[in-house]
């Protein structure tokens, strides 16, 4: 067989074998979320780890930190992450008045937008605590409330193994709670990527319409 014919045949074979595998690579999507950023201390390393392992995530930023570290908000966006609202000072919102809730939410919307993170469409209440008053405030700003399906317990000194195991419990559309600052979470990133891939799951975006993880738009 002439070299150019052989090359063409190999190219066709490669294309037909790779395309179906790629199409089947994502059998579902999960929402990786990281709370309490951004910071100069933790954000760069986390973004590098996520990028190196082909993962995207939703970063639920506190307004006070978005205002203090705007360059890190821009870095999150540049790295392909999505930015959500996690209140301004991380208080127990259900213990606050409606006007205090409104301030926490609105100031964070402004801080993230001013930092270059866009206008958030997702809101995670601190501690996952919510009530009807808070949900009315969220609705006022067009925000979808996002809690979680699985808690990694990284905030409670969970080990790397435990954080990886928590991610392994995720099903299609589900969301996991993690945080920017625990060292074990950073260390777990490569294994999280491997675990998801082995189960045919990909890291997706969280839909503002449904609140579930979906294919990135």
N, C-alpha and C positions, 0 to 999 in steps of 0.2 A: 504493500500500500504506500502511495506517495506521502511524503511528510505532511504536505498541506491537507491532504484528505484525512490523515490520521489525527492531525491537530483539530480539524473541524469536528470529527467524530467524537473526540475526547471532550471538546467544548460542549457539544450537545448533551453528551452523557452527564457531564458535570452539572449542567443547568437543570436537567430533568431530575437529578438525584438531590440537588441542593434545595430547589424551590419547595417541594412538598415538606421537607424536613423543617425548613424555616417557617413555613405556614403553620406547622404543627407544634412549633416551639412554645407558643403561649396557649396553653389549654385553659388558662384563666388568669385573672389579675388580682393582686392584693395591694393594699394601701400601707406602705411603710410611712410612719409618722414620727417626727422628732420634735419634742417640745422644749421650750424654755430658752431658745437662742434669740438672736445670734450673739456671738462673742468672738473676740480676737483669740481667746485661749483655746476654744474647742471647734469652732465652725470650719476653719481651713482644713484641719485634719479629717474631719467627718466628711466634708465635701470631696476631698481627694479620695478617700476610701470608697465612697459611693460611686464616684466616677470611674475609678480603676476597676470596679467590679460590675460595671454596667447597670447600676441601680439608680432609680429616681425615687424621690420621696417628697412628702409634704412636710414643710417646716412650719410648725406652729410657733410663731415668734411673739415674744412679749414686746409691747410698744416701747417700754422704757429702754430696752436693749436695741430695738430697731433704730430708735432715735440716737442712741449712743454710738452704735456701730453700723452706720448706713452702708459702708463699703462691703460689709459682710452680707447684708441683704442683697446687694447687687451681685455679690459672688454666688449666692444661692441661686438666683435667677440664671446667671451665666452658666452655672453647672447643670441647668436643666431641671431644677427643683421647683416645686410650687410653694407659694407662701400663704400661710393662713394666720388668722388673728387668734391670739391666746390671752387677751386682755392686756392692760397696760402694766399693772403691778402684781398680777397673780394673786388676787385676794380671794376670799371665800365670797363669791358674788351673791349667793343666795342669802347672805346676811346683810346685804346692802340695800339701800333704797333704789328705786327705779332710776333716779337721776344720777346716782353714783354708778350704777351699772352702765347707763348710757355714756357717761364720761369714760369709763374703762374701755368700752367698745369703740366709741367714736375716735378717741385720741389714738388708739392703736391703728385704726383704719388710716388716719392721717399720717401717722409716723411711718408706716410701712410704705404708703404711696410716695411720701416725700423722699424716702430712701431709695426709691426705684424698684420697689417690689410689686408695683401694681396695686390695684384696689382688691383686697381679699374678698373671696366669695364664701370662704369656709371659716367657721368659728369653733374653737374648742374651749369650753368652759374649764377654768382651773379646777383640778381635782375631779373633773367630770360631774360637778355639782350644778344642777339646773332646776329651774321652776318656770311657771307660766309667765311671770314678769320678765325674766331674763329672755325667754323665747320671744316675747313681744318686742324687746329691744333688738334682738338679733334680726327679726323680720323687718324692722324699721330700716336697717342697713343692708337688707337683701342678703343676709348671711344664712348659710345652711349649718346647723349645729352638727358637729362631728364628735362622737364619743369614741368608743373602740369595741372591738369584739374580743381581742386578746390583750392582756396586760403583760408585758415582758417582765415586769417587776425589776427592771434595771435600776429604778429609783430606790429600791429596797435592797441594794447590794447583791442582786442576782448574779450568778456566775456566768461566764461566757457560755458554758454548756447549756445553762438554763435559758439564756436569752435565745440561743440558736433553737432549742427545743420549743420555745414559745412560738417562734416564727414558723416552725414546722407544723404547728396546729392550725395555721391559717387555711381557710378554704376560699374558693373563688368569690371575689367581691368583698372579702373581709378586711378589717383594718386592725393594725397592731399599734399599741402605745409604746414608744421608746423616747429617750431623752438625749439631748446633745452632749451632756457633760460626763456621763459615766464612762470610765476607761474600758470597762468590760464590753460596753455596747460598741465602741469603736473597734475593739479587737474581734468582735463577733461578725463584723460586716462580711468578710470573705466567705465565711461558712454559711451565713444567711443566704448569700447569692448562690452558693453551691446547692444548698438545701432546696431553695425555691426552684432552681433549674431542674433538679432531679425529679421534682414533682410536676414539671410542666407548667409552673406558675411564673408570671412575670410581674415586676413592680409597675403598678399602674397609677393613674391619677384618681383622685376622689371626685366623683361627679357632684357638682353643686345642685343638680336636679334630684338625684336619688340618694346621695350620701354614701354611695358604695364605690368600691374600686372598679375602674373600667380601663379600657385601652386608652393610652394617651391620645389626646386630640390634637 
